[in-house]
Amino acid sequence: NRCCAVGRRMRSARLGPSPPRLLTEEEYRVQGEVETRKALEELRNYCRSPDFSAWTVVSRIQSPKRFADFVGGASHVTPNEVSVHEREYGLGGIFLEDQLFEEEDEDDSFERNHANYSLT
């Protein structure tokens, strides 16, 4: 047993560290939601702390009431902002379509620009 454990350690040292496991799409989405919630809560806590200069911040932002609501626990985005984001970046959104069609255009232009060249 002891001999096998030493052999495994020597083999793993020779091969180096194994590459990290990549996240699935679902794990990536969930991790993003969890980390965003955690960061927003940390921001709220900081905004409630004595080190935070509320008057300085409030004097510089466009919507003090919305900021106060956020610090009190309200969402950081409005339903309208969510809707606009979904329209632009969601499945079938403008941004995604632009990216897909732009890539197709680039592929076609490469073929058109290099169609007359041949290897001789």
N, C-alpha and C positions, 0 to 999 in steps of 0.2 A: 504494500500500500504506500509506504513512505517513498519507495523508489519510483513508483508511478507518478506520485505528486511532483517529485523533483523533475521527472522527465517532461511532464506537462508544462511546468513553469519554464523550463529551458526551451521547449518548442514555441511557446507563446512569446517568449522574449526574442527569439530568432525571427518570428513572423511579424512582430510588431503589433501595435494595437489594432483591433478589428475596427472596420469603419462603423460609424454610428448608424443605427437603423433609421431610415427615413420615415416620416410621418405619412399616414394615409391622408386623403383629402378631408375625411371626417375628423380625424384627430387634429389636423391643422386648424380646421374651422372651430372646433371646440376649444383648443388651446388659445386661439385668438380671442374668443369670447371671454374665456376665464381671465386671461391676462389683461384685457381691456377693462373688465369690471374691477379687477384688483387695482389697476392704475388709477381709474376714476375715483375709487374709494380713497386711495392714498392722497390724491389731489384734494378731495373734499376735506379730509382730515387736516391736511396742511393749511387749507383756507380757513379752518376753524381754530388753528393754533394761534397762540399769542405772538409768534414770530411773523405772522402774516400781516401786511399793511393793507387792510381792507379799503381804507379811504383812498389810498394811492391807486389801487387797482380800479375801484369803482369810478374814479374820476377819469380813467382812460378808456373804459369799455363803452360800447354802443348801447348795450342793454343791461343795466344794473339789476333790474328785476329778474331777468332770465338767469343771470349769474347767481343771484341770491337763491333762486329756486333750485339751481343745480347744487349749490352748497348744501341746501336743505334736503337733497336727496332726489330731486327731479331728474329726468333724463337729460343727457347732454345734447340731444338732437330732437328737433320737432318732428311731428308726423309728416309735415310737408317736406322737410329735408330728407327724410327716409324715402319718400315717394320719388323725389327728384333723383336721388342716388340710385334707386332701383331702375328708373327709366334710363339713366345714363350708363350705369355699370352692371346692372343685373343681366340675367340670361336674356338675350335678344336686345340688349341695350345698345345705345348709339356708340359708345366707346368700343364695345366688343365687336360690333359690326365693322366699324372703321378699321380695327386691328386686323380682322379676318380678310377684308377686301384689300387692304393695303398690302398684306403679304402676298395675295394672289397677283396683284398688279406688279409687284416687284419681281415675282417669278416669271410672269409673261414678258416683262420688259427685258429681262436677262436673255430669254430665249430669242426675242426679236432682235436684240442688239448683237447677238453672237451667232445668228443663223447662217450668215454668209461666210463664216470662217470655217476652214477645213484643215485637217492635218495632212500635210503632203510630205 
